Amino acid sequence: MVNKGLLTFPSTPSIAATGVTAGPLEKKSPFHVNFDKMFDDERCGMETNEQGHAKLMEAAIMIALSKVDKVPSDADYLLTGDLVNQMTPSNFTATTVGIPYIGLFSACATSVSSILLAALLTESGMSKLAVAGSSSQHNAIERQFRYPIEYGAQKGDTTQWTVTAAGAAAITPYQKGVPCIERGTFGKAVDMGMTDPLNMGAAMAPAAADTLMRHLKGHNASASDYDVIMTGDLSKVGFAIYKQLVGNQGIKDFNNFSDAGEEFYGNHSEFKAGASGSGCSAAVYFSEIYKKMMDKEYKRVLLIATGALLSPLSYQQGDTIPCIAHAVELTMK
């Protein structure tokens, strides 16, 4: 069923395996114990930040495929994206792995939009193995959207720290014993007139609230149906606003609500409001959440990845920041 962005997957495509890679600073994350590979430097041994960014995603893809005893030539599709202009790290990753490639830009919401599109391809019978995911690299993204780190620019309390991480998922037709993709909701672009790229959480919160309420209403569900409802990278500021917005619409219990960005660095003040980046939600969803589902700690989860759809050019021209949030519902059967 498809109805105004609502998706139901009767065949319940499966996430058969995942791969997560990260940079050295991400060892400060409480989630790092479940990451598959940690690099010793931000550039992953490459000459530029952008090349290191591509290496992160390539490694995550190869790890996910290896867990299902597959190689890139076995995959039907690669669906991924990042935040760099024209998604060049993802493009170079695609040239290296050689999988038919669909480049996606939902900013930091790409971790979920890629899952939903891979699930649609699987549901239609057009894919037996698709690889979905997203990535980010701190130095490359800070330079593009904020200031090069060499400037030593001071950051305010609303600022988020772009993570160096990548996550990939191997999506197949239904397999018993692994998380299944049951339902989803594509978000609407929401623009509340905000213009500050150093306060992304507040800009994205209304989009997250809109997608959550549309998902619950459209799928006749309630927030209490889920072991956890995790947003992508609203972080401290945005997560508080998001809870206030959905609270105004009737949700009163937030015990099962969490945010990957707020928790990524363990609420350490060094990282201001918390984490962000296309690799933030991908790394947490494909490590911590996936493991807890495999361990039967979680049986049903709702993952809502959030993204700010600005560019350096739009910001420099004084434009506002449209935002998006996509949701995917995973179950253990």
Salt bridges, closest charged atoms under 4 A:
ASP36 OD1 - LYS67 NZ 2.83
GLU50 OE2 - ARG143 NH2 2.27
GLU142 OE2 - ARG146 NH1 2.80
GLU142 OE1 - LYS155 NZ 2.85
GLU182 OE2 - ARG300 NH1 2.97
GLU182 OE1 - LYS333 NZ 3.88
ASP210 OD2 - ARG214 NH1 3.97
GLU270 OE1 - LYS28 NZ 3.09
GLU288 OE2 - LYS292 NZ 3.06
ASP295 OD2 - LYS291 NZ 2.69
GLU297 OE2 - LYS292 NZ 3.94
GLU329 OE2 - ARG183 NH2 3.02
GLU329 OE1 - HIS215 NE2 2.81
GLU329 OE2 - ARG300 NH1 2.41
